[in-house]
Amino acid sequence: MSNKILPQSISPRRVLRGEKAWEHGKEIIPSICKRPLLLGRSKETKNIRDFLYSELIQHGSNPITAELEHDCCELDLAKIKTLVVNNKCDGVIAAGGGKVLDAGKLSSHRLDIPCITIPTSASTCAGWTALSNIYSTKGAFIKDVILDSCPELLIFDYGFIRQAPPRTLASGIGDALAKWYESSSTSNASTDGLVQQAVQMARVLRDQLFIDSHEALLNQKSDAWIRVAEGCGLTAGLIGGIGGSRCRTAAAHAIHNGLTQLMHSKKSLHGEIVAYGILVQLHIEEVIEKNQLAQQARKQLQEFLKDLKLPTNLDNLDLKDVSIDSLRLACEFACRDESDIHRLPFKVNPNILLKALIMTKGQEIIVKLENNIEENKYLDRS
């Protein structure tokens, strides 16, 4: 293990979770900030933001509101900065899904003011982490930014989470499952005790999601729903906090980042793309390492994802007609030098990744690719 001391942001300073967690949170917020910027985005959660705004005023705060126009992109971040500075805001309350939470955290980080996160779905663990992803105005991933700290306060109110469509929970399951499949591949041989323990937490989380997900999606009032929602929104973030960067992302998320370069019309959710990325990662492990366990894991996971109506091929991601040229560009982005795909214990290049991606495209596409191989147009023979 390296003797180098690395700062580690493991968790929010305070976490409130449960039914009516907001009732407790609203009493704490005035001690954190008096003039918060209340940030959101979607019209589907406007009723929640209107409720929060009213409650904040009643409890002595003087909030202003703002909405993202796009994802967590530099254009929106610049507008948030202007609003915060001009209105002398002393904190940011981000209430929404992953992109809103990322924008709130990153804005707070840059402006050195506290951030409070209030997830309105369990689609990601963004409410927990000291990490934000930056996208283009069209939703293409650009880079991630490591923050100085996790949020000052995380309010995980079941009532807010339940208002989200079931699709968001299914997407969160896909994202949370990646914690095991990515960390077990990148960190299984680590001698770092915290990393080892984080990997085992990811295994337990995977098992719990396999057991509880179906009931959770059928019955929001069940204990299974609570375990799954908290697993996606809280435990997944804790695993990344304890294990550090090696327990956060690898090939599945890198594949997500590459495919977002192609998705400028109908958008899939983050966890939906990541779920598909897990299957591609397992296929690569199966082929490169001749790993029969990876093959078994891929078949098991594929059936599970189908049951949850999560994507198992490019067609499901509305990329049925994507060209090989476009896929090649996505693979090149996913395999950039700084990509987390290189955390895998074996070499992956755009050629290998493209071969794995097209296995979900059908025989016609495979034949087209083979013709291009003969022309040495896309893939080398190494």
Secondary structure, 3 states (H helix, E strand, C coil): CCCCCCCCCCCCCEEEEECCHHHHHHHHHHHHCCCEEEEECCHHHHHHHHHHHHHHHHCCCCCEEEECCCCCCHHHHHHHHHHHHHCCCCEEEEEECHHHHHHHHHHHHHHCCCEEEEECCCCCCCCCCCEEEEECCCCCEEEEEECCCCCCEEEEEHHHHHCCCHHHHHHHHHHHHHHHHHHHHHHCCCCCHHHHHHHHHHHHHHHHHHHHHHHHHHCCCCHHHHHHHHHHHHHHHHHHHHHCHHHCCCHHHHHHHHHCCCCCCCCCCHHHHHHHHHHHHHHHHHHHCCCHHHHHHHHHHHHHHHHCCCCCCCHHHCCCCCCHHHHHHHHHHHCCCCCHHHHCCCCCCHHHHHHHHHCCCCHHHHHHHHHHHHCCCCCCCC
